[in-house]
Amino acid sequence: MPVDLHPRLLRGFLATAETLHFGRAAQRLHIAQQALSRDIRALERALGGALFSRTTRTVQLTPAGEQLLPKVRRLLALHDEIVAGADERALLVDLNSAVTGEDLTADRLLAAARTALPACELLARYCGGLAAAAGELLAHRLDVSFGRYAGLAVPVRSQLAHTPVRLERMAVLLPVAHPLAGQEGIPLAALAGHPVDICAGNPATTEWTDLGRRLAAEHGLVAAPPYTPPVGADEMAHYLTRHGEAVLTTVGGPVIPGAVTRPLVEPVPLSLVGLVHRPELRHPGLGALRTAAAEFGAREGWLRRPPGSWLPREDAALLAG
């Protein structure tokens, strides 16, 4: 007799397969971990075999689970397309900034999702930061954004869904005339005598400013005064020349004329970038973005934390699930 599989069971399998963590998968689905475990067991019973091998520390796909994963991705993408209808609206995806970079997480994920779903329209938006994007998400004027979810206010976080995507290495953007610009890597202690611009004057990026304040407080750094933020690469180049201070950024971040990006070390500070959206959102493009994040993460170790690195405990708790 044919077995009917509820899409809920397949979504539970997909979330667990992509995170390899029952807690994070349950958080993604906005259900209790016990409910997710029951659904996985029900799916394994229906299919007649184990899909995950579990220990007290790890969760891994079995060979049967690995074979099932691409089929479930295709099936759920088709399911969402059918449910959404033939006239599916565009998915509005916030990339934060229109300034290009060498290795910008959101840009890479959007490009991969567009390749995977050529018939689906995914439109980029530029809200300037997750704090600004969160208001647009809640007002239904935006669908997806990326950034530091732990830096949002608790009442805002409670209304949004979050999937950890990448641990980005933090860096500083320096004008070429800055005394530290010639170093390949800059120890945090070397910044002690140099004010660091943590974008304190930018209301669109309060989640990033919060991260900068935590980094400064724990490592004896001095935050620069709040300045009116520039918009665009040329304006940022002028801003750096005018103020002459190190600007907190990430490795592989924006390319700015007349400036260099230098990674921070000893320890390596990290920023946890997440995919953020409304919990009820159903769209093929969202699934494609999640799949791209999982594939990049597995291939490039996006959520692998280097030994001795620094990460605020609020962000680490999101990884622990």
TIZA-410868 format. One record per residue: residue in one letter; y, z, x of N, C-alpha, C, CB in turn. Coordinates in steps of 0.02 Angstrom, whole numbers, plus 50000, padded with zeros to 5 digits. Each point is the difference from the previous one (the first is absolute). Last residue first. Glycine has a CB too. Layout:
# TIZA-410868
aYZXYZXYZXYZX/...
//
This chain:
# TIZA-410868
g513055099551086499804998849931499815006049961499644989350037/a501145004350198499415004349989499754999449929500425008050087/l501564980849977499424996850032499375004149987500754995250089/l501285013449836499854994049961499414996250029501194999249968/a499675019650147499635002249939499834993949957500585011250003/a500794985950188499305000950018499575002049940500365003350116/d501974995549857499714993350006499265000550017501124995350036/e500095024549956500004997249933499684993050000501045006749973/r499315004950232499405002149964499984997449929499985010250071/p501204976150132500135005849958499405001949958501204996849997/l498544991850241500074997749931500145006249958499214990150017/w500295000850259500375004549955500074996849932500635004850097/s497394993150115500594997249968500345005249955499474988550004/g498415012750134500625003050024500634997249969499415002050103/p498524982149878499975007150021500685002450024498794998650031/p501134981549788499895001150071499965007450017500604989350025/r498714999049736500535004050032499855001150074500225005749890/r499214975049913499695003950053500545003750038499044991650010/l501164992049806500035007149982499655004450051500034996749880/w500134979350149500665002049976500055007449982500134988549958/g498224994450158500045007350006500655002949975499244999250095/e499894977349905500495002050051500105007550005500564989249980/r497845000049867500004995750059500445002650056499784990449925/a500085020749862499355000150032500004996150065499475001149888/g502514998849982499855006850024499345000350037500665004549906/f499984975549986500395001150061499835006950030500934992549956/e498095003149839499724995650051500385000650066499654992249910/a501105020049899499345002550022499724995750057499795004449884/a502224988650015500115006350037499345002650027501005002749929/a498914978649929500284998250066500115006250043500554990049949/t498775013349829499464997150039500244998250070499474995649895/r502125012149952499555005450020499434997350043500285006249895/l501204978150012500355004050050499555005750025501104997249947/a498104989649876500014996250063500355003850055499994989449934/g499995019949849499335000150030499974996350065499535000849887/l502454998049991499915006850027499325000750032500775004549912/g499734975449977500355000650064499945006950031500784991449960/p498355003649820499584997450055500335000750068499514992049919/h501015025449886500234993350018499564997550056501205002549965/r499495020749883499414995750008500254992950012499285007449925/l501755020050064500084992950017499324996650009501095002750054/e499505021349898499704995849948500024992550017500345008649918/p500635009250225499275000849992499684995149952500185011950025/r502004982050125499875004049940499255000449987501114996549951/h499625000650303500094996349938499925004749940499594989350055/v500275007350242500235004349945500134995749938500515008350082/l498294993450183500144995349947500135004149937499274990850052/g501165018350209499554999349943500224994549953499745012150009/v500544999150261500244995249951499484999449944500664993650089/l499995025050112499484997649955500314995549946499305010550021/s501384996250244500264999649932499444997149956501214998650039/l498975014750221499744995149954500355000449933498895000550057/p501345006450231500135001749930499804994249954500955007550035/v498215001250215500154993949962500145002049928499284992850077/p501235025050124499444996449970500244993649965499415011049984/e500894986050165499965007050024500325005149953500004995550115/v500854979449852499375002650026500075007450016499704988750048/l501524987349822500055007150018499315002650019500985001549922/p500044972150094499575004849966500125007150025499154991149985/r502664988350003499595003650048499575005249963500874998150091/t500794978049874499625005349967499545003150052500054994149888/v502464992150127499295000350018499685005849961500234995250117/a502134987049865499685006649997499274999550021500785003549908/g500854978150054500335004650045499705007050001501014993549982/p498394992949804500324997150060500345005450042500184989249938/i497675015849907500735000249996500304997050064499955010349925/v497634992949917500264997050062500754999349992498914993750022/p499285024249850500494994649999500214997750070500405004549892/g497325008250116500484999949946500514994450008499855012149988/g498254996650153499894993849963500494999149943498825000750030/v500945023750037499774994750045499864993749958499515008550083/t502285008449816499284999850014499854994350049499745004849886/t502545012150076499694994249968499255000450013501044992950013/l501585020150033499285001049988499724994249960500165012550003/v501954986950168499854999949929499255000649991501034993049974/a500975013050227499314998049984499895000649925499605003850114/e502924991749975499485005249997499324997049985500865008249963/g501504981850046499675000850064499435005050002501064997050048/h500784993249791499825007150004499625001650065499965000449875/r500844977150081500545004549983499825007350013500384991849914/t498004991050114500534999550052500555005049987499744987850015/l498565010349824499745003050062500534999950056498844996349967/y501694992949830499945007349989499775003550064499754998049878/h500254978350113500695002650006500005007749995500454989349950/a497505000250013500204999050070500715002750012499254989850008/m499965009849772499685005350038500174999550074499065000349916/e501684982749942500385006149988499705005950038500344995649888/d498504984150118500634999350037500435006349992499964987649984/a497985011149895499905000650072500654999650039498894994949985/g501045014949759499864993950036499985000950075500534993949908/v500825023549959499534995849963499914993550038500345005149889/p500475022850166500134992850002499484996349958500515001050115/p500415025349844499484995650029500214992750000499155008149961/t502315015250070499894995049948499514994850027501155001949950/y498665022350156500454994350000499854995649940500085000350127/p499475026749973499854994849951500534994550002499435008449927/p499965005750298500355000949936499804994549951500965005550058/a497225000850127500694997350000500325001249932499674991250085/a498375024750022500124994349956500734997850003499085003949924/v499285008850262500625000649962500094993749958500525007450089/l497195006650020500454994350003500615001349956499034992250021/g498815021150028500635001650032500484994250007499395008650058/h498374992949831500014997950070500685000850032499094992049973/e500345013349793499405002250037500034998450074499364998549896/a502404994849952499935007349997499435002450043500485000049886/a499874976650086500525003150041499925007550003500774990749969/l497784997149890499874998450070500515003450045499514989049966/r500835012849805499415003950019499844998850074499564999349882/r502164988050023500205007050006499425004350022500864998349911/g498724979050042500395000850061500225007250011500394988449987/l498515006049812499534999650057500375001050066499274992149934/d502045006749873499615006249999499505000150058500135000649876/t501074979750088500435005250029499645006750002501014993949957/w497924988649933499994998850072500445005250036499804987649981/e500165012349784499335001850023499934999250076499544996549889/t502454996749998499975007250011499315002350022500885001349914/t500354976050046499445001650045499945007550013500154988850054/a501565000249810499404996149983499405002150040500734990649970/p501545018050060499645003149944499374996249980501095004249961/n500304998650278499724994849956499625003149942499934992150098/g501125018650101500514997749954499754994949950500805002250088/a497845007450090500205005449954500544997949950499715008050090/c498804981550097500224996749938500225005149948499224990650023/i500215014250207499425000449954500194997349931499565010050063/d501254990150215500214998049933499394999849954500984993250047/v499515021650183499564995049969500234998749929499025003650072/p502065006650181499945000349927499594994349973501115005749994/h498625005250251500274993949968499925000649924499714993150103/g499425022250071500724999550012500334994149966499805005550106/a497824998749873500345006449985500754999550010498975006050034/l499164977650002500524998849950500435006249988499264991649948/a498825007950196500534996250032500574998649951499164994950076/a498805015949856500435004650038500594996350031499025007250023/l499264980749865500465003349954500485004750037499134999349911/p499914979250214499765006749979500505003249954499365001350108/i500324972149930500485005450007499705006649977500954991949984/g498334982250126499855004949948500455006050012498804996049989/e501674985550138499504996749957499815004549942499574993750099/q502905005950028499345003150002499524996549952500525011050031/g501874984049997499574997150051499305002950004501024997850062/a500805009949790499754993449980499524997050050501054998449938/l500315023050058499275000149995499694993249986500105011749960/p502324992250057499685002250063499245000349997501025006550021/h500494975749836499825007149995499635002250063499924999049874/a500874978350066500395004050048499815007449998500924991849988/v498144991749862499764998750069500375004150051499694988549965/p499935021049788500414994550029499804999250074500975002449919/l497195007349910500535001850047500444993950017499275009050048/l498715003249780500364993750011500625001750041499564994649891/v497985019050088500735000049992500264993050016500085012350030/a497454998149862500354997550060500745001249990499104991250022/m498175014349868500735000349998500304998050067499935009049912/r497674983849961500295003650057500764999649995498994997550072/e499275001349715500424996150045500275004450056500304992249906/l497615007149908500365004750043500394995950051499135009249983/r499954983149761500044999250073500385005850032499964987649985/v499285011049775499874993350027499985000050076500564995249900/p499175021649858500174999750071499804993250029499855012550010/t500804991749732499424998550042500225000050073499464993149907/h501495015749829500094999050072499334998750034501015007449998/a500544994749745499354999850035500114998050073499404997049892/l502345016149924499824993950037499315000850032501214997750021/q500085019449861500004994449954499774993550032500935005549939/s499335015650177499535001449946499964994249950500255012150013/r501324988150172499314998650021499515000849942500295003850115/v501955002349848499934992750005499294998250019501214999050033/p499385023949959500004997149932499934992450000500715009649964/v499445001750250499375001249964500014997149929499855010350068/a501644978250124500015006349964499365000749958501274999849996/l498614985350227500314999849934499985006949967499664987949988/g499325006550226500715001650004500374999549934499964996050115/a497694998249922500095007350008500735002050002498925000450061/y500434976349936499935003349935500135007550004499174991249967/r501564987450183499755006850011500025004049935500404999650120/g499344973149877500405004750036499685006950003501004993749965/f499104981349879499645002950057500475005150034499304989450017/s500324997949720500415000950059499575003250054501065001249930/v498854985549805499675002750059500525001050055498914994449970/d501774998549808499305001649989499675003750058499954990049929/l502635007049938499644998650062499285002349989501055001350073/r500535002649763500354994250027499694997850066501055003849945/h498475015949905499624993849986500394993850021499445005849905/a501085018350129500384996549948499674993349981501045005450043/l498075008250130499975004149939500384996749943499905010250070/l500154979450143499325000249975499965003749933499574999850118/e502475000249997499874993449971499294999649972500824994950079/g499815024450039500374999749937499894993449964500855007550049/a498224995150165499665004349952500354999949933499625007350094/a501294981450099499484996349963499675004249947499814993250101/a501765016550048500334995549952499494996449958500964998650079/a498195015050089500385004349953500354995749948500165008650091/l498694980850089499575002249945500375004449951499034999450077/g502314981450058499625006050017499605002449940500865003250084/g500434975949923500305003650055499635006350022501054995649961/c498544985649871500365005849974500305004350055499235000049904/y499754974750046500235003750058500445005849977499944989650072/r497944991349842500645003249985500185004450060499784999849874/a498374978350057500265005350042500675002549975499394995150098/l498454993449766500694999050021500245006150040500214992849899/l497464993250008500225006450027500684999050031498805003750022/e499354982549806500675000350028500165007250021500364990349929/c497254994550052500365005949975500685000450034498905006149979/a499374977850075500254998549932500415005749971499014992949984/p499925008450235500524994950000500284998449931499464995350100/l499225024750024500124998349929500554994649996499655011749963/a499604996050251499405001449960500074997949928499765009550074/t502084988750075499474995450021499385000949957500455000250117/r501335014649850500184993349976499474994950020501215003050008/a498555018850074499884999849928500174993249971500235012349993/a500264991750235499274999749989499834999549926499835006650105/a502444996449956499774993450021499254999249988500904999750087/l500065021449872500224995149950499754993050018501015007049975/l498605010250180499585000849940500204995049946499855012150027/r501424988850172499344997450014499555000449938500135003450120/d502035006049868500044992750006499314997050011501165001050047/a499075022649952500064997249933500024992350002500625010349965/t499295001450246499415001149958500064996449933499835011050056/l501264981250179500205003949942499435000449949501214996650019/d499254994850227499385002649971500165004449940499434999550112/e502264988350017499394997550031499375001949962500595000750109/g501774996149759499765003950057499354997250026500565010249955/t501834985049866499324998750023499835004350061500084988349956/v501655015649826499994998950072499284999350024501075006550014/a499624999149760499904992950013499994998450075500554997549891/s498685026349979500544996550035499834992750010500335010750057/n498335004049794500525004450027500584996150030499125008450023/l498984983149847499875000150073500505004450037499514988549991/d499445008349740500555002050044499785000450072500515006449906/v498654979549865499775004050057500595001450047498854994949991/l500354995749747500595001150042499835005150054500774997449903/l497824983849939499995006850026500585000850048498745000849988/a501054981649793500005001050072499965007450017500684989550015/r498235002249755500665000250032499935001050075500505004749894/e497714983149935500135006050040500694999750032498775001350021/d499934984749806500704999850018500215006350037500234992949900/a497535003950021500154994150040500724999850023499114993949938/g499655029850017500154994049963500224994450046500325006949903/a498845017050130500714998750005500214993949960499995005350113/v497725000649906500355005049960500764998649999499115008550029/i499534978050109499854998849929500405004749956498854996150031/e501295007050201500334993849981499894998449926499844995850118/d499065022749978500715001349992500394993849979499905008950086/h497794988649960500105004349942500745001349988498895005450021/l500494983350175499934995749941500125004049936499194992750063/a500775019350135500594995650001499994995449940500035000550125/l498115013149909500575003849974500644995950001499455010550040/l498584979750049499915001449929500605003749971498775000350018/r501124995450216500104993849962499985001449925499494993450095/r500045024750048500694997950008500144993749959500025004950115/v497785002649897500405004349956500734998050005499175009450013/k499344979850130499884997949931500425004149951498834996650032/p501175008950201500394993849986499904997649928499904996950120/l498855023149942500735000750004500374993449986499825009150082/l497704994649936500325000449935500764999450003499055007049963/q499574993850233499884993849965500374999849933498884999150056/e501195020650071500374994850035499914993349966499875006250106/g498895012249814500705000749984500424994650032499835012249989/a497884989050064500094997849931500735000449978498835003749975/p500605004750239499964992749998500084997249929499255000450099/t501925022649928499324997850018499994992450002499485010449946/l502765005150097499644995549956499294998950026501074994549967/q500315028550083499914993150023499644995949947499975004050119/v501365021349944499734995949946499974992950026500475007749908/t499725019250211500134992849993499694997149937500044999250124/r499855024649944500614997650033500174992749985499765008250089/t498285004249830500555004749988500654997450028499195009550002/t499154971749931499885006150038500575004749983499374993950095/r499484981849793500495005450004499765005550047500384997449883/s499364974750034499655005450036500525005350014499144992150052/f500754988149745500345003650054499525004850034501104999149939/l498164987149886500544995750023500395003050058500084995349885/a497265006849997500605003350027500504994850025499315010150031/g498954983749766500005001750071500665003150022499214990850019/g500234998849757499355001750029500005001550074499534992949915/l502195001749904499824994750046499365001550040501214997350008/a499685018349832499974993649965499764994350045500925004049926/r499475017650167499415000049956499924993349965500135012449982/e501784990650148499414999650043499365000149958500635005650092/l501414997749796499954993150024499384999150044501254998949995/a499255022749931499804995949943499914992750021500615007849922/r500245007450237499285001249987499754995849942500135011750043/i502164987550002499624996850055499255001049989500975001950080/d500475009049770500004992849989499614996350055501115001149942/r499195022350079499554998449944499964992549988500275011149947/s501274996650212499325000850025499494998449946500395008750081/l501894991749858499844994250041499285000450026501214999050033/a499605019349850499914994449955499824993750039500815005149918/q499765014150203499345000949968499854994249953500125012550009/q502014988850094499484997850047499315000649970500735003450094/a501384992349746499725005550039499454997250046500275008449908/i501724975050025499475003749965499755005650045499664989649935/h501944991150110500285005349958499465003249956501114994150001/l498734988650179499824998549931500305005049950498964994950042/r501375007850194500224993249984499904998549926499734996350118/q499405023849966500735000349995500284993149982500035009350085/a497694992249958500155003249936500765000449990498935006650007/a500324985450199499844995249947500165002949932499094995150072/r501135018850116500544995049998499874994849945500205001750123/g498125014649909500625003249980500564995049994499635010450054/f498254982850029499995001249928500655003149975498765001450007/h500794981550200500185007049991500055001349925500645000350112/l499264978150001499455003750030500155007549998499724990250074/t501584989849842500275006050034499485003750040500835001049909/e498634979149967500594998350040500295006050037500234990949920/a497905011449932499804995550055500604998550045499114995049927/t501245017549877499625004050049499814995850060499575007349908/a501514982149911500465004850031499655004050054500655000749893/l498034984549979500464996450043500475004850036499944990149924/f498555018649914499654997750060500494996750048498954998349933/g501905008049860499845005950040499644998250064499935006649895/r500494976549950500635002050032499885006350043500674995149904/l497544997249967500134995450056500655001850036499374990949939/l500045021149867499525001550053500134995650061499155003349914/r502144992849894500185006450030499535001750058500455003949890/p499164976949968500464999050056500215006550034500414989849942/h497205008249938500695001049979500464998950061499655008349910/l497884981050042500375004450045500725000449977499244997050096/d498134996349806500724999449991500365005050044499844996049881/v497644991450135500375006250005500754998549991499125005050078/p498464982149831500614999850041500375006749998500104987849977/m497225010149996500595000049958500625000050044499385006149908/
//
